[in-house]
Amino acid sequence: MDGRTTDDEGKRETRSTGFGQPVAGVPNADGRPPYDSPTVAGSSVSDGAIPSVVFASGIEFEPRAGIESSAVLPTPVDHTLELHPWSDSGASGSAAGTDAPGPGDDALAGVGSAVTGSRYRVVREIGRGGMGIVYEAWDVFLERPVAIKSLQVYGDRPAQLQRFLREAKIASRLNHPGIMAVHEFGITDDGRAYMVMRLLRGQTLRQILDARSDPADDQPRLLAAFLQACQAVAAAHDAGVIHRDLKPSNVMVGEYSLVTVMDWGLAKVLAAWEDPDHGVHHESPGDGPHTACGALFGTPGYLAPEQARGETEAIDRRSDVFGLGCMLCEILTGSPPFRGDGPADAWRRAATGDTAEALERLKTSGGPEPVVRLARRCLAADRAARPADAGAVVDELVAYFESGQRRAEQQLVRFFDLSVDLFCVAGLDGFFRRVNDNFHRLLGYTEPELLSKRFVDFVHPEDREATLTEVSRLSRGETTLRFRNRYLCANGMAVWLEWNARAVPDEGVIYAVARDVTERVRLENDLEKSRRDVEDFMENANVPLHRVDADGIIMWANRAELEFLGYAPEEYVGQPIARFHADADVIADILSRLGAGESLAGHGARLVARDGSIRRVAIHSSVYAEEGVFRHTRCLSFAVGATSVDERLARA
């Protein structure tokens, strides 16, 4: 995005270089209004009227420090900043002689050599806005990547410098991992104020929300990220600071799913918390972008009613709570509460506090009921009806997550204890960590006995090697399905268990369920013995026998058949049965009848022996089918005289 706007007062041109924020009044690519439009700050409001410049010259495109996004094209900057820090860290000394900029010289190819006395080497421009530019840089002294936010000019507008300094001081006093840390503040040789911050990598909540196809997508992860954002704002509220511009584009979901609340440029220190000894004060006339008639701070689609009306003295922690409610509404429903046809329309809706349509959307969103109730309370037009601060929002969210966890644990316990199967959690160290009562009922050991020994010690010695092999597969992330082994009972007997299991290597545990299949194994063994007995009988019978599949291929022949015709097994088995019939029309008729499901009794045929002689036989055959589908036929051949065969052929 490369939007431009002109400041009528200063006649200067400003650019937005890709922070996922559309120019005010311009729809997004999908046609919806730009709810998360650039921040509006310092535009006077009088008697409820919207000044004509609010959404034109009054917009400042705030650079988001440290954002790395595929939407931002890297712009090489061929210089190193000469920085003169305003800090008491003493860590800004010369780094002369340090020509290794970081993890690899290639990363800074073409950027330029470090200037003697410089601490930060600029890598590239991340983005720029009306007030400043954000760079990715390398801290030569401490050898770490940083983000540098530089105020472009302030000249005859010292309020910009004052606001920039206030932002740095406020961010510095908020010691929380979810708030952007400011390492240093200073002035460059050419007079530009700057602040050095932690470099963040990730996506803004705005980008994540825009990538969803449905509000229900990824909702648990988004709610977890939202909780982290609320915790950061709660820390600010505890320190007497309100943000005043909470919206998805000011929330970064970074590496390891860590969430950071950014851009404290519109933050306000509450009067009771001002710190005159360190230069951090609440706003007063002349100390911020406002007029005697009031001021409009924030982003139109996410403004609390009192904020939209410019009621500066009424803006407090509960105004931030409304902003959190707006984000929660968008997570649950897909859009913020004020969905106007542009920033001006969104502002009007916010100023009236008309959230009826948003509350109805929340009601039908299908989101978790406790979270929906919380969102509705946060969006109350009456400040007194909202949670008191972000800490109260955190408490309700934590209660929701904990109650969900308790319900899940209770359901797991019921499922664990009431199941007829054996459920267990085992460690990759080879010990049971939890077993249900069915282990005791089946094996006879107490729970302490089961937990005190390696589970392989309960396995039958003949099955231990196979069990350890299966555990090794599980530890590599593979899944176990229907693995069987024998467990030794306390009474010395053995039972067969069939296991399904999956490991979670990151947690170092295996979740497994087993079923007693001892009786099934006995039946399977009996069936297998019967099958072997039948096969042995057929193989050793003195009557020629063979099986033919549905394609007419010989599957098997017993010894008597091979001896009767004189063929070796490899010459006979696997060949078409028609090859060994003297009469093609006869075998075709036989196969046709069998394919139709008929059985044959004494069907005459002439077979060709290996020596070329003819063997006259009477064939008895039956069909084996599965689910009505012909699989193979079993045939017995009885040798008969020539006259008998001729008669049988004639009858056929």
C-alpha positions in Angstrom: 0.0 0.0 0.0 1.5 3.4 -0.9 -1.1 6.0 0.1 -0.4 9.7 0.3 -2.1 12.6 2.0 -1.3 16.3 2.3 -1.2 18.2 5.6 -2.9 21.5 4.8 -1.2 23.2 7.7 2.4 22.3 7.0 2.0 21.5 3.2 4.0 18.4 3.7 3.4 15.0 2.0 3.3 11.9 4.1 3.5 8.2 3.0 2.2 4.9 4.4 4.6 2.2 3.3 2.9 -1.1 4.1 1.6 -1.7 7.6 -1.7 -3.3 6.4 -3.6 0.0 7.0 -5.7 1.4 4.2 -5.9 5.2 3.5 -8.9 6.7 5.3 -12.0 6.3 3.2 -10.6 3.9 0.8 -12.2 0.4 0.9 -10.1 -2.7 1.4 -9.6 -5.1 -1.5 -12.7 -7.1 -0.6 -14.8 -3.9 -0.6 -15.4 -3.6 3.1 -14.7 -0.3 4.8 -11.3 0.3 6.4 -12.4 -0.3 10.0 -8.8 -0.3 11.2 -8.0 3.0 9.5 -4.9 5.0 10.4 -4.9 6.7 13.8 -6.7 10.0 14.1 -5.0 12.3 16.6 -5.1 16.0 17.5 -8.3 17.0 15.6 -10.5 19.3 17.5 -14.1 18.5 18.1 -16.7 21.1 18.9 -20.4 20.7 19.7 -20.4 17.2 18.3 -19.5 18.3 14.7 -16.8 16.5 12.7 -14.2 19.0 11.4 -13.7 18.6 7.7 -10.0 18.0 8.1 -10.3 15.1 10.6 -10.2 12.4 7.9 -7.9 14.2 5.5 -5.2 16.4 6.9 -5.6 15.2 10.5 -4.5 11.6 9.8 -1.0 10.6 10.9 0.3 7.3 9.6 2.0 5.9 12.7 4.9 3.6 11.9 4.7 0.3 13.8 8.1 -0.3 15.4 9.7 -3.5 14.5 7.0 -5.0 12.3 8.4 -7.4 9.7 5.8 -8.4 7.2 5.8 -9.8 3.7 3.7 -6.8 2.7 6.7 -4.5 3.5 9.3 -4.4 0.7 12.9 -4.2 2.2 14.5 -0.9 1.3 18.3 -0.9 1.7 19.6 2.2 3.5 23.2 2.9 2.7 24.2 4.7 5.9 24.8 4.2 9.5 23.0 6.4 12.1 25.2 8.6 14.2 23.2 8.5 17.4 23.6 10.6 20.5 21.6 8.8 23.2 19.6 10.5 25.9 20.0 7.6 28.3 21.8 6.9 31.5 22.8 3.4 30.5 26.3 4.3 29.5 26.1 1.6 26.8 26.3 4.0 23.9 30.1 4.3 23.7 32.2 3.8 20.6 32.3 0.5 18.8 35.3 1.4 16.7 37.1 -1.5 15.2 34.0 -3.7 15.2 33.4 -4.5 11.6 31.4 -7.7 12.1 27.9 -6.4 12.0 26.0 -9.5 13.0 25.2 -13.1 12.2 26.7 -12.8 8.8 28.2 -10.2 6.5 25.9 -11.2 3.7 23.0 -10.0 5.8 24.3 -6.4 5.5 25.7 -6.6 1.9 25.5 -3.2 0.3 24.5 -1.4 3.4 27.8 0.3 4.0 30.6 0.2 6.6 30.2 1.2 10.2 31.1 4.8 10.9 33.6 5.2 13.7 31.7 6.1 16.9 28.4 4.7 15.7 26.5 2.1 17.7 23.8 1.2 15.2 24.2 0.1 11.7 21.0 0.4 9.6 20.0 -2.7 7.7 16.9 -1.6 6.0 13.8 0.6 6.2 10.8 -1.3 7.6 8.2 1.4 7.1 7.5 5.1 7.3 4.6 7.4 8.2 3.7 11.0 8.8 5.8 11.4 11.9 8.7 9.0 11.4 10.6 6.1 9.8 11.2 2.7 11.3 14.4 0.9 10.5 15.8 -2.6 11.2 19.3 -2.0 12.5 22.2 -3.9 14.1 23.4 -2.9 17.6 27.2 -3.1 17.0 28.0 -2.8 20.6 25.7 -5.6 22.0 25.6 -7.5 18.7 21.8 -7.8 18.4 19.1 -6.8 16.0 17.0 -3.8 17.0 14.3 -1.6 15.6 14.9 2.2 15.4 11.9 4.6 15.2 13.1 8.0 14.1 11.1 11.2 14.2 11.6 12.8 10.7 11.2 16.5 11.6 9.8 18.6 14.3 11.1 22.0 13.6 8.5 24.6 14.5 6.2 21.8 15.8 7.8 20.9 19.2 4.5 19.2 20.2 5.6 16.3 17.9 8.9 15.9 19.7 7.2 16.2 23.1 4.7 13.5 22.1 7.6 11.3 20.8 9.5 11.7 24.0 6.4 11.0 26.0 5.8 7.8 24.1 9.4 6.7 24.8 9.1 7.5 28.5 5.7 5.8 28.9 6.8 2.7 27.1 10.0 2.6 29.2 8.1 2.7 32.5 5.9 -0.2 31.5 8.0 -3.2 32.4 6.1 -6.1 30.9 7.1 -8.7 28.3 3.9 -7.8 26.3 4.8 -4.2 25.9 7.5 -3.0 23.5 10.7 -2.2 25.4 12.5 1.0 24.6 16.3 0.5 25.0 17.4 4.1 24.3 16.3 7.6 23.2 18.5 10.2 21.5 19.1 12.7 18.7 21.0 12.1 15.4 23.6 14.5 14.1 21.1 15.9 11.7 18.6 16.6 14.5 16.2 13.7 14.3 14.9 12.2 17.5 14.9 8.5 17.7 14.1 5.6 20.0 15.7 2.1 19.9 13.4 -0.8 20.6 13.3 -4.6 20.5 12.9 -5.9 16.9 9.7 -8.0 16.6 9.0 -10.6 13.9 5.6 -12.0 13.3 2.2 -10.9 12.2 -0.2 -8.3 13.5 -3.6 -9.5 14.8 -5.0 -7.4 11.9 -3.2 -9.6 9.4 -4.3 -12.8 11.1 -7.9 -11.7 11.3 -7.9 -10.7 7.6 -6.5 -14.1 6.6 -9.5 -16.0 8.2 -12.2 -17.2 5.9 -14.7 -17.7 8.8 -14.8 -16.1 12.3 -14.8 -19.6 13.8 -11.5 -20.4 12.3 -8.6 -20.6 14.8 -10.7 -19.1 17.6 -9.0 -20.8 20.5 -5.6 -19.6 19.5 -6.9 -16.1 18.8 -8.6 -16.0 22.2 -5.3 -17.1 23.8 -3.5 -14.3 22.0 -6.2 -11.8 23.1 -5.7 -12.8 26.7 -2.0 -12.0 26.4 -2.8 -8.6 24.9 -5.2 -7.9 27.8 -2.5 -8.9 30.3 -0.1 -6.3 28.8 -2.8 -3.6 28.9 -3.6 -4.6 32.5 0.0 -4.0 33.4 -0.2 -0.6 31.9 -3.4 0.2 33.8 -1.8 -0.9 37.0 1.0 1.6 36.2 -1.6 4.4 35.6 -1.2 4.4 31.8 -4.0 4.1 29.3 -3.3 3.2 25.6 -6.2 5.0 23.8 -5.6 3.3 20.5 -6.2 -0.4 21.0 -6.9 -2.2 17.7 -5.7 -5.4 15.9 -3.0 -3.6 14.0 -1.4 -2.6 17.3 -1.2 -6.1 18.5 1.7 -8.3 17.3 1.7 -12.1 17.5 5.3 -12.9 17.2 7.7 -15.8 17.5 6.6 -18.6 19.9 3.1 -17.1 19.9 4.3 -14.2 22.2 2.0 -11.2 22.0 3.1 -7.6 22.1 0.9 -4.5 22.4 2.5 -1.7 20.3 2.3 2.0 19.5 1.9 3.9 22.8 2.1 7.2 21.0 -1.4 8.2 22.1 -1.0 6.8 25.6 -2.0 8.9 28.6 -0.7 8.9 32.1 -3.5 9.3 34.6 -3.3 12.3 36.9 -3.0 10.2 40.0 0.0 8.4 38.6 2.0 11.3 37.2 5.8 11.3 37.9 7.1 14.9 37.9 10.5 13.7 39.0 11.0 11.8 35.8 9.1 14.0 33.4 6.1 11.8 32.8 2.9 13.9 33.4 -0.7 13.5 32.6 -1.9 15.7 29.7 -2.5 19.4 30.2 -3.3 22.2 27.8 -0.4 22.6 25.4 1.0 19.1 26.2 -0.8 17.1 23.6 -2.9 17.3 20.5 -6.2 18.6 21.9 -8.1 21.9 22.2 -10.3 23.4 24.8 -13.3 21.9 23.1 -11.9 18.4 23.3 -9.8 16.1 21.2 -10.3 13.0 19.1 -7.8 10.2 19.8 -7.7 6.8 18.4 -9.0 4.9 15.4 -12.7 5.4 14.4 -13.7 1.8 14.2 -12.4 1.1 17.7 -13.3 4.2 19.7 -15.2 4.3 23.0 -18.2 6.6 22.8 -16.7 9.1 25.2 -13.5 9.0 23.2 -15.4 9.5 19.9 -17.2 12.5 21.4 -13.9 14.1 22.4 -14.7 14.0 26.1 -11.0 14.1 27.1 -11.6 14.1 30.9 -13.9 11.1 30.7 -11.4 8.9 28.9 -10.0 6.4 31.4 -9.2 2.7 31.8 -12.7 1.8 30.8 -12.1 3.5 27.4 -9.4 1.0 26.8 -11.7 -1.8 28.0 -14.1 -0.7 25.2 -11.2 -1.0 22.7 -10.5 -4.5 24.0 -14.2 -5.3 23.5 -14.0 -4.1 19.9 -11.1 -6.5 19.2 -13.0 -9.3 21.0 -16.1 -8.6 18.9 -14.0 -8.8 15.7 -12.5 -12.1 16.9 -15.9 -13.6 17.5 -17.9 -12.1 14.7 -15.5 -11.1 12.0 -15.8 -7.3 12.2 -15.6 -4.6 14.9 -18.8 -3.1 16.4 -18.8 0.1 14.3 -19.0 -1.0 10.6 -19.6 2.4 8.9 -19.1 3.2 5.2 -15.8 4.8 6.1 -14.0 6.4 9.0 -16.3 9.3 9.2 -19.4 7.1 9.4 -17.7 4.8 11.9 -16.9 7.8 14.0 -20.5 9.0 14.0 -21.6 5.5 15.1 -19.0 5.4 17.8 -20.0 8.8 19.1 -23.6 7.7 19.5 -22.6 4.5 21.3 -25.0 2.5 19.2 -23.8 -1.1 19.6 -27.1 -2.8 19.1 -26.2 -4.4 15.8 -22.8 -5.6 17.2 -24.5 -7.0 20.3 -26.9 -8.9 18.1 -24.0 -10.3 16.1 -22.3 -11.4 19.2 -25.4 -13.1 20.4 -25.6 -15.2 17.3 -21.9 -15.7 16.8 -21.7 -19.2 18.3 -18.8 -18.1 20.4 -18.2 -19.4 24.0 -21.0 -18.0 26.1 -18.8 -16.6 28.9 -16.6 -14.8 26.3 -19.6 -13.4 24.4 -21.0 -12.1 27.7 -17.7 -10.5 28.5 -17.5 -8.8 25.0 -21.1 -7.5 25.4 -20.1 -5.9 28.8 -17.0 -4.4 27.4 -19.0 -2.7 24.7 -21.5 -1.1 27.0 -22.2 2.5 26.0 -22.3 3.4 29.7 -18.8 3.3 31.2 -20.1 2.3 34.5 -21.4 -1.0 33.1 -18.0 -2.0 31.7 -15.4 -4.0 33.6 -13.3 -1.5 35.6 -10.0 -2.1 33.8 -8.1 -4.6 31.7 -7.2 -6.5 34.8 -10.9 -7.3 35.3 -11.1 -8.5 31.7 -8.1 -10.7 32.3 -9.7 -12.2 35.4 -12.8 -13.2 33.5 -10.8 -14.7 30.6 -8.6 -16.7 32.9 -11.7 -18.0 34.7 -13.1 -19.0 31.4 -10.0 -20.8 30.3 -9.6 -22.5 33.7 -13.2 -23.6 33.8 -12.8 -25.1 30.3 -9.7 -26.9 31.5 -11.5 -28.2 34.6 -14.4 -29.4 32.4 -12.0 -31.1 30.1 -10.2 -32.7 33.0 -13.5 -33.9 34.5 -14.6 -35.3 31.2 -11.3 -37.0 30.8 -11.6 -38.5 34.3 -15.1 -39.8 33.6 -14.0 -41.2 30.3 -10.9 -42.6 31.9 -12.7 -44.3 34.8 -15.9 -45.4 33.1 -14.5 -46.9 30.0 -14.5 -50.7 29.7 -11.0 -50.4 28.2 -7.6 -50.0 29.8 -6.6 -46.3 29.6 -3.1 -45.1 30.6 -0.7 -42.2 30.2 2.9 -43.4 30.1 6.2 -41.5 29.9 8.8 -42.0 27.2 11.0 -43.0 30.2 9.1 -46.3 30.3 7.0 -45.8 33.4 3.2 -45.5 33.7 2.1 -42.1 34.9 -1.6 -42.8 35.2 -3.7 -45.8 34.8 -7.5 -46.4 35.2 -9.0 -49.0 37.5 -9.4 -51.5 34.7 -5.6 -52.2 35.0 -6.1 -53.3 38.6 -9.3 -55.3 37.8 -7.6 -57.2 34.9 -4.0 -57.6 36.0 -4.5 -57.7 39.8 -1.8 -55.1 40.6 -2.4 -52.0 42.8 -1.9 -48.6 41.2 1.3 -48.0 43.2 2.7 -51.3 42.0 1.9 -50.4 38.4 3.5 -46.9 38.7 6.6 -48.1 40.5 8.0 -50.4 37.7 8.7 -50.0 34.0 5.7 -51.1 32.0 7.8 -53.5 30.0 8.5 -55.4 33.2 4.8 -56.5 33.2 5.1 -57.7 29.6 5.6 -61.4 28.9 9.3 -62.1 28.3 8.6 -63.4 24.8 6.9 -60.1 23.8 9.3 -57.6 25.4 11.5 -57.0 22.4 8.6 -56.4 20.1 7.1 -54.0 22.7 10.3 -52.0 23.0 10.4 -51.7 19.2 6.9 -50.4 19.2 7.7 -47.8 21.9 10.7 -46.7 19.8 8.3 -46.1 16.8 6.0 -44.1 19.1 8.9 -41.9 20.3 9.6 -41.0 16.6 6.0 -39.7 16.2 4.5 -42.8 14.6 1.1 -44.1 15.7 0.5 -47.6 17.1 -2.6 -49.4 15.9 -3.7 -52.9 17.0 -0.4 -53.9 18.5 -0.7 -57.0 20.6 1.4 -58.3 23.5 0.9 -60.4 26.6 0.8 -58.9 30.1 1.6 -61.0 33.1 -1.0 -60.9 35.8 -0.4 -60.9 39.6 -1.6 -64.5 39.7 1.0 -65.6 37.2 -1.4 -66.0 34.2 -1.0 -64.0 31.0 -3.6 -62.0 29.1 -3.5 -60.7 25.6 -3.9 -56.9 25.2 -4.4 -55.0 21.9 -3.0 -51.5 22.0 -3.7 -48.2 20.1 -1.4 -45.4 21.2 0.1 -42.1 20.2 3.0 -40.2 21.7 3.4 -36.5 22.2 7.2 -36.2 22.1 7.1 -32.5 23.2 5.3 -33.5 26.4 7.4 -36.7 26.7 4.3 -38.9 27.2 2.3 -41.7 25.4 -1.5 -41.8 25.5 -2.7 -45.4 25.1 -5.8 -47.5 25.2 -5.8 -51.3 25.4 -8.5 -54.0 25.3 -8.4 -57.5 26.7 -8.4 -59.7 23.6 -7.5 -63.0 25.3 -10.7 -64.8 24.3 -10.5 -63.4 20.8 -6.9 -64.6 20.5 -8.0 -68.1 21.7 -10.8 -68.2 19.1 -8.4 -67.0 16.4 -5.9 -69.7 17.4 -8.6 -72.3 17.3 -9.8 -71.1 13.9 -6.2 -71.1 12.6 -5.7 -74.6 13.9 -8.9 -75.8 12.2 -7.8 -74.1 9.0 -4.4 -75.8 9.1 -6.1 -79.2 9.8 -8.3 -78.8 6.8 -5.4 -77.8 4.6 -3.4 -80.7 5.8 -6.3 -83.0 5.1 -6.7 -81.6 1.6 -3.0 -81.7 0.8 -2.7 -85.3 1.9 -6.0 -86.6 0.5 -5.7 -89.3 -2.2 -8.3 -87.6 -4.3 -7.1 -84.9 -6.9 -8.1 -81.4 -5.6 -7.5 -77.9 -6.8 -8.7 -74.3 -6.4 -9.4 -71.9 -9.3 -9.9 -68.1 -9.0 -12.5 -66.0 -10.7 -10.2 -65.4 -13.6 -9.8 -69.2 -14.2 -6.2 -69.3 -12.8 -5.2 -72.3 -10.7 -4.5 -71.1 -7.1 -3.5 -74.4 -5.5 -3.4 -78.1 -6.3 -2.7 -81.0 -3.9 -0.2 -83.7 -4.3 -2.7 -86.2 -5.6 -3.7 -83.9 -8.5 -0.1 -83.2 -9.4 0.8 -86.9 -9.4 -2.4 -87.7 -11.4 -1.4 -85.4 -14.2 2.4 -85.6 -13.8 3.1 -81.9 -13.4 5.5 -80.2 -11.0 3.9 -77.5 -8.8 5.5 -74.6 -10.7 4.2 -76.0 -14.0 0.7 -76.3 -12.9 -0.1 -73.7 -10.1 -0.6 -70.2 -11.5 -1.5 -71.4 -15.0 -5.0 -71.0 -16.7 -7.1 -74.1 -16.0 -8.2 -74.1 -19.7 -4.7 -74.9 -20.7 -5.1 -78.4 -19.2 -8.5 -79.2 -20.7 -8.7 -81.1 -24.0 -12.1 -79.6 -24.8 -12.2 -75.8 -24.9 -16.0 -75.7 -25.0 -16.3 -77.9 -22.0 -14.0 -75.8 -19.7 -15.7 -72.6 -21.0 -19.1 -74.1 -20.0 -17.7 -75.2 -16.6 -16.3 -71.7 -15.8 -19.5 -70.0 -17.0 -21.7 -72.1 -14.6 -19.3 -71.6 -11.7 -19.2 -67.9 -12.3 -23.0 -67.9 -12.2 -22.9 -69.5 -8.7 -23.8 -73.0 -9.8 -22.3 -76.1 -8.2 -21.1 -79.1 -10.3 -21.6 -82.7 -9.5 -20.0 -85.3 -11.7 -19.4 -83.0 -14.7 -17.5 -85.0 -17.4 -14.2 -83.6 -18.7 -11.0 -84.6 -20.4 -7.7 -83.4 -18.9 -4.3 -83.3 -20.7 -1.5 -84.9 -18.7 2.1 -83.8 -18.9 3.0 -86.7 -21.2 0.2 -85.7 -23.6 -2.1 -88.5 -22.6 -5.8 -87.8 -21.8 -7.2 -88.3 -18.3 -11.0 -88.8 -18.3 -12.5 -87.3 -15.0 -15.8 -86.4 -13.4 -15.6 -83.0 -11.7 -17.3 -82.0 -8.5 -17.1 -78.3 -7.7 -18.5 -75.6 -5.4 -18.2 -71.9 -5.3 -16.7 -69.7 -2.6 -18.1 -66.1 -2.5 -17.7 -63.1 -0.2 -20.6 -60.7 0.0 -22.1 -62.2 -3.1 -18.9 -61.8 -5.1 -17.4 -65.0 -6.6 -13.8 -65.5 -5.3 -12.8 -69.0 -6.2 -14.0 -72.5 -6.8 -12.9 -75.8 -5.2 -12.8 -78.8 -7.5 -12.4 -82.6 -7.0 -11.6 -84.8 -9.9 -12.5 -88.5 -10.0 -10.9 -90.6 -12.7 -13.5 -92.6 -14.7 -13.6 -94.9 -17.7 -14.0 -93.7 -21.3 -17.6 -94.8 -21.6 -18.6 -93.0 -18.4 -16.9 -89.8 -19.6 -18.7 -89.9 -22.9 -22.0 -90.4 -21.2 -21.3 -87.5 -18.8 -20.2 -85.3 -21.6 -23.4 -86.1 -23.5 -25.5 -85.3 -20.5 -23.7 -82.1 -19.9 
